[in-house]
Amino acid sequence: MARIADPNLRIDLLAAAEAAFIANGVDHTRIDDIVLRAGRSKGAFYQYFTNKEDIFRQIVEGLLARLATLVAKPLLIDEKQAWTPKLFFDQWRLRDEAIFEFVWANRALVRLILRGGYSAHFGDLMDAFARRTYDVIVDSVEWAKEHRVYRKDFDTHVVSVLIAGAYDRLARELADTVDDRPDIRHWVAQAQAFVLRGIIDSSVENPPRPPATGAPWNRR
């Protein structure tokens, strides 16, 4: 009779590897450390992963995929509610709060990723995500300028770099916070006030409603 596959095997190995990497870094973690934590065998490990770099990359890609889902979450606007700058910023703030709550909840792993997994070989993972985030911000800013939500007299590239850099720095500060939980809502409100509100087109009281789907700012 064929052995029934253990549905928890891969999950147990991923959880054990994440804990080991956070504790020791990628370079100083051995496969033996992972399987010992998981209570599994090396043979079980090699059913799913080729080496420790492979399992680390899968852990990171999984976290970045979940983070990308939050970043790309559409702004949920009630069709009966008038589209105003305040509503725009309120929705953006709520989405940013969700993003930074996720960073806080996963701060140990985020800290590891932001430091390249304690290994220079994995810096490309965060670099690729940062580039993707920048590209989405560019799309968002260009769309907002075109629809008179933002002013047209600034350089999109420069502003997008500043926005991406500010949020990256804020995520790093949050990930490096070990003990006392910061006021994430306050952090986000301050970041939004400083980075975003200064480029709004103040001559427009009611910017146009974004399309229901596919609008660039719904992919930031």
Stockholm file with secondary structure:
# STOCKHOLM 1.0

chainA/1-220         MARIADPNLRIDLLAAAEAAFIANGVDHTRIDDIVLRAGRSKGAFYQYFTNKEDIFRQIVEGLLARLATLVAKPLLIDEKQAWTPKLFFDQWRLRDEAIFEFVWANRALVRLILRGGYSAHFGDLMDAFARRTYDVIVDSVEWAKEHRVYRKDFDTHVVSVLIAGAYDRLARELADTVDDRPDIRHWVAQAQAFVLRGIIDSSVENPPRPPATGAPWNRR
#=GR chainA/1-220 SS CCCCCCTTHHHHHHHHHHHHHHHHCSTTCCHHHHHHHHTCCHHHHHHHCSSHHHHHHHHHHHHHHHHHHHHTCCCCCCTTSCCCHHHHHHHHHHHHHHHHHHHHHTHHHHHHHHTGGGSGGGHHHHHHHHHHHHHHHHHHHHHHHHTTSBCSSSCHHHHHHHHHHHHHHHHHHHHHCCSSCCCHHHHHHHHHHHHTGGGBCTTCSSCCCCCSSCCGGGGC
#=GC SS_cons         CCCCCCTTHHHHHHHHHHHHHHHHCSTTCCHHHHHHHHTCCHHHHHHHCSSHHHHHHHHHHHHHHHHHHHHTCCCCCCTTSCCCHHHHHHHHHHHHHHHHHHHHHTHHHHHHHHTGGGSGGGHHHHHHHHHHHHHHHHHHHHHHHHTTSBCSSSCHHHHHHHHHHHHHHHHHHHHHCCSSCCCHHHHHHHHHHHHTGGGBCTTCSSCCCCCSSCCGGGGC
//
